[in-house]
C-alpha cells in the first residue's frame, strides 16, 4: 500500500507498511500457532486476509489547527496537529465525508482544542461507516451545542441518508478519547449489515474496525458451532452481540453479557429486529456473572479486551462447560489463558487479519474439554 504520510514520516501507525503483505500474514500465522501450541487433531484453517487499503470503518481523528483551517488526524508530542484526511486505510465513505466535516467545523464555529494552552472546544471527530455514517463530536463542554444544532441540516444534506450524529462531552485535560455523557442529535443507531445479521451500533458501543474481516469471523463462529450438540450458550464480553446473534439457532438458549450498557442496548435492538426469541442480553461484568452463576452452559464464547479473560480462565477450567470459542486480539494473553485452561484442547483455529500493516490480529480458537 502506498502512503504518502508514512513516506514523509508524518504518521507511522502502520509500522509494518514496508513489509510485503503476504509476509505480514505469514508472521501473524506463526505467532498465533505459537500461542495456541501444537495439539494432536488441531486443524488450522488458512488465514483470512484483509484488503490492504480502504478497510477501516472507523476514523478517530484528533482536531487541531483553527476553526477556519482545522486539521483532522493526529497530534505530535507538542500537541500540534497533522492532517490525515487522505489516509488510505479509511473506507471510501469516510474519506468522502472528511472534507464536509472540516467545512462544518468552520461553519459552526467549532474551535479546535489546543492541548498546549488548554483552550478550545472540539477535541475529536469520531466517524464510523456502516449503512450510512455515524459522526460524533467530542467536545470539552456544551458551549457549541446550539451552533451544531443550527448548522446540522447542511451537514446532513452533504452526508446523506442514514447519518447518525451525536455530541460526546469530555471536559478533562488528559489522554481520554471520550467522556461518559452522550447527547444524541440525529438518529439512534448505525446499521451494520453482516449478511443475514444486521447489527445496530449506538454511539458508545464497540464494533470491529474491519467490516469484511469481521463478517468472515462471525461466519466461522456460526459454522464451527452449527453442528455442536449444545442447548445453552453464554457470549461473555458480548459487545453489540455479534457472536451471540450469529451462533443463535432454534432450540438453543443464548445469553450475552457485556459491561457497557450502550452495547447491550445495541444488541437488544439487533435481536428484536431479527426476531430471535431465544437470545437474551444483560449488562454486567462477565467474570462476576460467571462466578455467581449456579449453572454452566454447554458452550461459552469469549471475545475479551487485549488483557484476556483473566480470572474467567480459572472459572472455565473448574466449571462443567464443555466447549469454549475464544476470539482473541492478543496472542500473548491468549497463550496465558489457554495455559490455565489445561482441561481444554484446541480443535480448530484461524487467524483473521483485522489490522493490516500492524502487529495486531484476531485469532479464533474452538476448544473442547478432554
N, C-alpha and C positions, 0 to 999 in steps of 0.2 A: 504494500500500500504506500502510495506517495503522500507525504505530509510535509507541507512547507513549514509548518510550525516546528516540527521536530528538526528539520534540516537547519533551521535558523536558531535552534536551541532556545526557542521561546516556550516550549512545552515538552516535557519528557515523560509524560504519564504513560505512554506506550513504550515501556522500557525495552521490549523485545522486538521493536519495529525493524531493526537491522537483520533479524534472524528470519530466514525464509519460513513461510507459514507452515509447510509440511514438517519442518524440523521442530517448530514450536509444538505442534500437535504430538509428535513422537515423544518429545521430552515430557510432556504432560502425562501421556500414557504410561511412561516409565515411572514417573513419580507416583501415580495412582496405584500401579501394580506393587510398588514397594510398600506403600501404606497399607494396602489390603493384605499383602502377603501371598505366598504360594499355598494353595489348598487343592487337594485331590477333588476333582469334579467341578471345580470352579470354571465357568465359562466367561471369557472376556469378549464382549462384542466390540466391533470397530468403533473408534471414537466418532462422535458426532461433531463435524466441523461447523464453523460459522462462516458467514460472508466476511471478507476481510475489511469491508468498509460499509457504511450505511446501515449498521445493525443496531446501534444503541438507541433504545426507545425513550431514554430519559436524559435530559440535559440539566446539570446542576451548575449554574452559571453565577459566579460572583460578579456583582455590578460595581464598577468604579468609574473614574473619569468625571464628567459633568453631566447635568441633566440634558443639555443640548447635544452632547457628544459622548454618550456613555460607552464604556467597554463592557462586553458580556463575555466572561471567560474565567480566568484565574487571577490570583493575586501573587505578586512576588513577595519576598521576605520583608520588603519595606512597605508592603500594603498597596503598591501600585498595580493597576490593572493591565492585563494582557488580553486583548480581544481575540476570541476563538470562534467567531461566528461561522467560519468556514471549516470547522473541524470535520474531517471526513468520516468520523465514527458515527455521527448522528444520522438518524433516519431522514429521508427527504422532506417529510412534513415539518420536522423541527428546523431543518436548515432554511426552509422557505419562510417559517414563522419568525425567525430571529430578527430580520430587518424590520418587520412590522412591530415587534415588541420594542426594539430600540427606538423607533419613531414614537411609540406610545409613551415611553419614558419621558421624552421631551414634551409631548403634547399634554400629558397630565402633570407636568412639573414635578417629577419624582427625582429628588436629589439623591444621587448615589451616596451610600455611606462611605465616609473616608476613614479608614482604620487609624492612620496616624493621629488625626485630630479628633476622632470620635464624633464627627458631625455628619449630618445627612440622615436619610430615611431608608432608602431602598438597599437592602443587603444582598439579596439573591433573587434570581429568577429560576424557578423550577418548572421545567416543561416536559410533559410526557405525551408520547403519541400512541394512541390505540385506534379506535374507531372515531377519530377526531383528536382533539388536543386537550390536555389539562394544563392550565397555566396558574402557577402560584406565585404571588408576590410576597417575598419575605421582607417585612418592614420592621423598623425599630419601634414604631408606635402606630396609632391610627390617625395621625395628623393628616395624611394624604388620602384617607379613605374616601372622602367626599369627591375629590378630584378624580379618583379612579372610577367611581360610580358614574360621574358626569361624562367621562370620555369613553366609557366601556362600549357603547353601541358601535362606535367606529372600529374598535378592535375586533368585536365580534363579526362585523361585516368583512374585515380583512382575513380573519382566521377561518371563517366558515361554520357550517352546521356541526353540532356535536361538541362545541367548545365548552369546557368546564373551567370556571375561574374562581379563585378564592384568594384571600389575604391571610398570611400567617404572621403573627406578631412575635418577634424575637428581640426583646429590649436589651439583652445583656451584651456586653463587650467581651466576647470570648468566642472561641472557635466551635460554635454550636450552629449547625445548619439551620435549624428551625425551632420555633417555640411550641408550647402546648396549645395556644389559642389559635383556632382557625375560624375565619369569618367567610362563609360561603357567599358568593356573589351571583354566580350563574351555574345552574346545573347541580346535580347531586354526586354523580359518579361517572367515570370514564369507562366505556365498554371496551373490553379487550377480548376480541373473538379468538378462540383457540379450537378450531374445528367445530365439533358439536357442543362444546362447552364455551360459554361466554362469561368471563369474569368481569366484575364491576369494581373499579378502583376508586375509592373515596380519597380525598386529598392526602391524608396522613397514613395511608396503607402502602405496604411494600409489594412490589412485583419485580420479577427478574428483569434485568435491563436488556435482554436479548430475546425478543419475542419468538423468533423462529426456532432457536435452540430450546427455549422453554417449552414450545409446542412439542418438540421431539422428546423432551424429558418427561412430560406428563403422559405422552402417548406410550412410552415404555413402561411407566408406572402402571398404567392400565393393563397393558399386555402381559406384564410379568405377574400380575396378581389375578388376572381374569379367571384362571383355572384352579386357583388355590381353594382348598376346602376350608373356608373361613365364614363365620357368621357375624363377626364383630370386628371393627377396625377403629383404632384411635389414630388420628392425624395430629401429632403434637408439634408445636410451633407451626400451626397450620397457615399462618398468614391470611391471605384472602381466599383460601380454600382450594387452591389449585389441585393439590394431590387428592384431597377428600372428594372433590366433585368428579375427579377422573376415575378413582377406584370404586366409586359407588356403583352398585348394581342391585337388581331386585333380590330381596331376601337377605341383604347384608346391612347391618346397622353400622353407620359411620358417625363418629363423633370427632369434631375438630376443636382443638383448644389453642388459644392464642392470647397473649397478654395485651395486645393492642385492641382496644375497643373499636377503633375505626376499621381495622382489618376485619374484625368479626362482623361489623355492620355490612362491610362489603361482601363478605362470604354469604351472609344471610340473604342479601339482595340477589346474588347469583343463584343460590339454592332455590329461592322462591320462583325465580323466573324459569328455572329448569324443571320445576315441579318434582324435586327429589325429596319425597316424604321421609325416607329413612336416613336422611343426613341431618345432623344437628351440629350447632356451633355454640361455643360458650367462651367468654373472656376469663382468663386466669393464667396463672403461672403453670407451665407444663409439668415441671418437676413436682411441684406441690400437689397438683391434681393427681398425678400418678401415685405418689406416695400415700395419699389419703384414700385412694380408691379401695373398695373391698373386693373387687373382681378384676380380672385381667382379660383383655381382648385376645382374639386369635392372632391378630396382626397389628403391629404398631408401625406407623410411618413417622419418621423424624426428618425435619429439614431445619436444623438449628443454625444460629449465627456462627461466625468463624470460630468462636470459642468451643464449639462442640456441645455435646449433651451433658457433660459433667456428671452430676450425681445420678442422672437418669440412667446412665450406663450400668451402674451397680444395681439399680432397681430392676432393670430389664434382666440382668443376669440372675437375680433372685426370684423373678416372677415366673408365672406359668405361660407367658407369651411364647407362642410357637415360632413366629416369624417376625422379622424386622426389615422394613425397607428404609434404608438410610441414604438420604441425599445430602452430600457434604460439599461445602465450598472451601474446605481447608484440609488438605491431605494429612497434615501433622496431627490435628486434633482427631481426625478420623482414625488414624492408627492408634492413638492413645485410647479412644473409646472402645475400639474393637479388642484391644488387649484386655480390657476389663470384662468384656462380654465373651469370655472364653468358651462358653457353652454353645455359642452360635457359630455356624460355619458359613462363609460366603459361598453362594451358589451361582450368582450371576452378577456381572459388574460392567460398567461402561463409563467412559469419560464424555462429558458434554462441554464443549468449549464456549462457555458464555462470554468469556473475556479475552478475545484475541489480542495479541501483542503485549500481554501482561503475563505474570506468573500464575494468575488465578484461573481456576476451572472448577467445574462441578463433577462430582463422582457419585453415581448411583449404584448402590450395592443391595442385593437381596440376600438376607441372612436367614438361615434355618437352624433351629435348635438340634443339637446332635441326638 
